[in-house]
Amino acid sequence: MITLNEIRRIIGKSQNPLIFFDDDPDGLISFLLVRKHFGKGKGVIVKGKPMLGISYLLSVEKYNPDLIIVLDKPIIEQEFVDKISVPIIWIDHHPVIEIKGVKYYNPRIRDKKDNRCISYWCYQLTKENLWLATVGCVADYQIPGFIKKFKKEYPDLLGDNGDQKEILFNSRLGRLIRIFSLSLKGATFDVNKNIDIISKANNPHDLLDGVGDAKFLLNKIEKIEKVYDKLLEQAVNENKKEKIVVFIYPSQKFSFSAELSNELLYRLPGRFIVVGREKEGEVKMSLRNPGDKKIKLPEIINKALIGLQGYGGGHDFAAGACVRKNDFEQFISVIKDEILK
């Protein structure tokens, strides 16, 4: 496994790195930490699927990089790697996979239980922008060891909250996470404009208080949030008495599956959560385990996918999956059987 010192050296020597990152706050913040520290790197958000595949070769051709960095993506297709003629650095914390031709940093290679998120590792890489790293870690359901330092610098953002879910949904830090999350919604052109605004923020209060261009960003987010809140209310009302929450919503401009599944864990505690979005004949889902250590979501998803067209994976307590709409009932039946047995 490549070390952080080696990564630091390789990025330092590059002139034109291209950075692919996942479409969630952890992925975005990892990109921002690297971009801000090294002062270089074109960012490309990888949306919709857990893998970086050959469709993104167009970005490589467009930017002609001398280095490719991949942040927080669970899978890189071997075919993509085989067509690349420059070094690839991959920093990830999902289950380890076998791949050739990549400089791979994953803490799980040393310790299968070490799934500390990429915001954490990019902060260890750069040692700058503590506030960004904290947002990324907490957004990924992790409380980093440097949380006390963050609280000392920004006491108004945490207050007396110590519980993970309370921080996410009942603090100013949670509000900041919501800003990052909703900034990633919509067409890629709009998302890139949002990221440009966020990248100019020097501290969390610039975003929370709408300083400069952030005011424009907050206005956009408020409109998106109204759509989200309506779906959340519907999901809660329909599932108050259910042991396993299954909420599927039709395709629309924005995908909220990950955000809804996280907040439903808070609003409906103790339930297993499945939130999916129907689009183009498929159901793309986010699944959440409320804390049952006997349940391993990736294992259950793999069983449910047997004989079906689809994909899935992630962590024991948070994972994703996608199946054809016609196969959804069979998929969810297996999921329920595995959870309830």
N, C-alpha and C positions, 0 to 999 in steps of 0.2 A: 504493500500500500504506500502510495506517495505521501510525504509528510507536508505539514503546513509550511515549513521552511522552504521546501522544494517548490511548492505552489507559489509562494511569495517571490522566489527567485525567478521562476519561469514567467510569471505575469510581469514582473519588473522589466524583464528583457524584451518583452513583446512590444510591437509598435502599434498594432491594430487588432486587438482581441475582439472577438464576437462572443457575446454572452447570451446564452439561452437560459430562460428561467421559468419556473412554474407559475401558473396564474392564480396564486393565492398570496396572502401577505408575507408568509415566510419566503416564498420565491422572490417576490418583488423586493423585499427588504435586503435579502442576500445580494441581489444585483446592485442595489443602491450602496450598500456597504463597500462592495468591491469597486464600483465606479467612482465613488467619492474619494476613496483612499488612493487609488492608483491614478485617478484623473484621466482615464481612458477606457474605451470599451463601448461598443454599440450593443444595446440590449434588444433582444427579440423575445417576446412573451410567447410561450407555448401553451395554446389554449385547447380545451375540449377533451384531450386524451392524455393518459398518463405517460405515453411514450414520445420520445423524440425520434421521428421517422424521416424517411427519404423526402417527404414533401418539403422539408425545411432545407433541403439542399439549395433551393432557389435563393434563400437568404445568404448562404455561404457564397454562392456565385456573385450575388449582388455586392457584397461588402468585401470580398477577397481578403479575409483575415489571415494573419500569420499565427493565430492561436484561437482555439475554440474552448470556451468554458461553459459547462452545463451545471446548473444549480437546481437542486430539489426536484429532479425528475426521476421517477421510479425505474424507468426503462429507457435505454437507448437501443435502437434497432442496430444489429450488427451490420446490416446492409448500408445504413447511414455512415457508420464508422469506416467501412471498407472503401467508401467513395471519397473520403476526406484525405487530403495530402499534407495537412498541418497537424501539429500536436493537439490532442483533446484532453482537457482536465475535467473530470466529473466529480463533483462534490455532492454526496447524497447521504441520506440516513434511513432509507427504506431497506427491506430485505436485500441482502447481497445477491447479485447475479453474476454469472460468468460472461465475460466479454473480452475480446481481444482488441488491442490497438488503442487502449484508453489508459490515461494516468488517473487512477481511481482512488478517491479518498472517501471512505465510509467507515465510521467508528464501529459498525457492527462486524467488520472483519476481525477486529481484536476482541470485541465483546458483543455477543448477539443481543444483549439487553440494552446496549447503549444506543438509543435512538434520538439523542439530542439533535435538535433541528438545525437547519442550515444557517439560519440567522445567528445561532450560537457559534457555529464554526467559523463563519465569516467575520464575526466579531473577534474571535481568537486570532484570525488571520490578520486583521487590520488594527485592532485595539483602538478604534475610533467610533464615534457616534453611538454611544451607549444607549441613548434613547431609542434609536432605530432598532438596535439589536433586541432591546426589551420588548418593544412592540411585536417584533417578529416571533420571539419565543412564546410570549403569552398568547398570541394569536394561534399558535400551534399547540396550545394546551400544555405548555411547559412553564414552570417558574424557574428562571435561571438563577445561578448562584450569585449573580451580581444585582439581584433585585433590591437589596438593601442600599447599594450605592445609588441605584436609580431613584429609590424613594427619598434618599437624602437630597438629591439634586432637584427632584420634582415632587415634593410632598403633596401637592394639591391633586396630582393625577391618580394617586392610589388611596389616599385617606387612610382609614383603618382596615381596609379590605385586605384579607390574607388568603381567602378561599379563591381558587382558580375561577370558578363560575361567577362568583360575585364580582371579581375583577373584570371579567369579560362583559358582564351585562349590567353592572351597577357601579361604574366608576368612570372618571374622565379618560383613563387609559383605555377602558373598553370602548369609549366613544371614538378615540383615536384609531383603534383597531377597525372599527366600523368604517371610518373614513378610508382607510387603506383598502379594505375589502371591497367596498362599493365603487371605489375608483377603478377597479379592474373589470367592471361590468360594461357591456356594450361592444360596439364595433372597435376593431383594433386601432383605427385612426383616432377615435375618441379616447381610448385607453392610453395611447401613447402621449396624447396631450395632457391627460391627467397625471401621468408619471412625470412628465417634464415639470409640471407645477410642483409636485411633491418633492422632486429632487432639489428644488431651490429652497426648500424650508430648512432653516438653520436650527430649529428647535421645535418641540411638539406644540408649543403655543401658537406658532405661526399658522399651523393647520387648524387647530381647535378654534382659534379666534378669527380666522379668515383674513390674515394679514396679506396684503398685496393680491396677487393672482389667486391665492387660496380662497378668497371670497367667491370668485367665479366657480371654483371647484365645489365649494360647499353648496352653492345654489343648485348645481347639477345633481349632487348627491341627495339633496332633500327630495327631489323629484323621484329618483330611483327608490328612495327609502319608503315613499308612500306605496309603491307597488309591493315592496317587500313586506311591509307591515300588514297589508291586506291579506297576503298569502299566509303569513304567520298566524293571524287571527283565525283564518279558516282552518289551518292545520290543528291548532289547539282545540277549537270548538268541536272538530270532528273526531278527536282522539282522546278526549278526557278520560274515558272509561276503558281504553284499550291497553293491554299489557305490552303488545308490540305495535308501535306506531308505524303505519304505512300511509304515506301521503304522496300522491302523484299529481302533478299539475301539468297543464298543457304547455306546449312550446309558446314562447313569447320572446320579446327582445332580450330579456335578461335571464340568466341562470342563477338561481339562489339555493341550489340543493345543499351545498356545503354549509352555508350560513344558516339555513333553516334547520338542518339536522343538529348543528351545534346549539342553537338557541332552544330547540325543542327538548334537548337534554336538561336544560335549565328550567323551562316552563313545565315540563312533565317529567319530573325526576324518577329515576328507577326504571325507565322504559327503554327497550331497544328501539332504535329509530331507523326507519328507512324512508328517505325522501328522494323522489325521482322526478325527472322531467321528460315528457314525451317529445321527441323530435325526430322527424324523418324516419319513422318506423322503428325507432329505438327508444328504450327507457334508460337514461343515464342516472345513476343513483349515488347517493352518499349514505353510508351506513355507520351507525354509532352504537357502541357498546357502553352501557352506563357504568361499567366498572367490574363486571363479572370476569375474574381472572381465569375461570375455567373455559371461557369462550374465546376462541382465536378467530377473529373475523376473516382473515385471509384463508384459513383452512375451510371455514364454512362456505365462503364464496366459491372456492375451487370445487367443492362438492356440488354446489348448486349449479355450477356451469357445465357439469358433465353432460355431454350429449347436446349441448346448446351452442349457438354462435354468440360469442361475447367475450368479455375480458373483465378482469377485476384484480384487486389487491390493495395493499396498504399496510396499516398497523393493526395491532390486536384490538384497539379501542376506536379506531377511526379508519374507514376504508371506503373504496369506491368500486363500482361495478357498472357494466353496461350490457344489456341483452336486447334482442329483438323484441318488439312490442308483443308479438304473438307468443313469445316464450316467457313473458314476465310472470304469468300466473304459476307456471311450473317452477320457475326460479324462486319466487317468493314462498311457495309451499315448502320447498326444501329448507329454505332459510328458517322458516317458522318451526319446522320439525326439529331442526338441529338446535335451535335456541331453547325450545320447550322440553326437550327430552331429558 
